[in-house]
Amino acid sequence: MARICPISGKRPVKGSHIWRSGKAKKEGGIGTHVTAITKRRFFPNLQKVKVVLPNGQVKRIRVAASVIKKGLVAKAPRRTWKKAA
């Protein structure tokens, strides 16, 4: 399953994890130095949410949290009926 939001198009992006050693000058040290840089990935904050599609169908999709906050998806109403036993 791809880690891509179908609405906003957010996807993992590349970045770096930077290790620093030493004490900052303003804290009384001789300054910090970069000792290593390794590659890493930043993942979008995807959440599973039940959404009402434009055709009225209810489906569970993975969307970014920012999309939910902005109200770009219509969340499905909670069930009020009970399952038949």
N, C-alpha and C positions, 0 to 999 in steps of 0.2 A: 504494500500500500504506500503510495507516494505521500510524502509529507508536504503537500501543497494545498492551500486553501482554495476551493473552487470559486469563491466570490471575490476575494481580494487579490488572489494570485501570489500570496506570500509563500516563500519557499526557503529552504535552508540556504544560508549565505556563509562564505568562507571568511575566516579571520585568523587571528594569532593569539596564542596564550604566551604572555611575556613574563619570564621570571626575572625578578630584580633582587639584588642583594646589597647590603650596606645600609647605613643609617643616613637619613636625609640631612643636608647641611643645616637646615633651620632647627633640627633637633639635636645639633651638636656633633654630627658625624662628618665624614669626608665626602659624602654624596653617594647616591645609589648608582649601581651599574647593572646593565642588562647582562645576564649570564647565559640565557638560552631563550630561543623563540621556537615554539612548535605550532604546527597548524591545528586548527580546530574548526568546528562548524557551529553556527548559531541556528537553532531550530525555532520555527514559529510556534506560538502558544496555541496549539490546536485543541479544540474541545468537541466531544461528540454531543450533538444536540438534535432533538426532533424538530423538524422544520415542516411547515406547510408550504408545499410547492405551488406555483401559479395555477396548476390544473386541479388543485384541491387535495392532492395526494399527500399523505404524511410519510416522511422518510427521515431516517437518521443519517446525518452527514457530519463530517469533521470540518469545522470552520474555525478561523482565528478568533481569539477572545476579543480583539479589537472590533471585529465585524459584529459580534453579539452586543458589545457596548454601544456601538453606533446605531444599532437597531436596523441593520441592513437585512436581517433574516426575521421572518415571522415565526416565532416559536409556537409549536402545536399546543393546544389547550390540554390540560390534564384530563385523564379519563374520569368520568363520574359513575360509570356503570360497573357492576361486578361481573366477574367471569362466571359462566354457568357451570355448576358443579356436576 
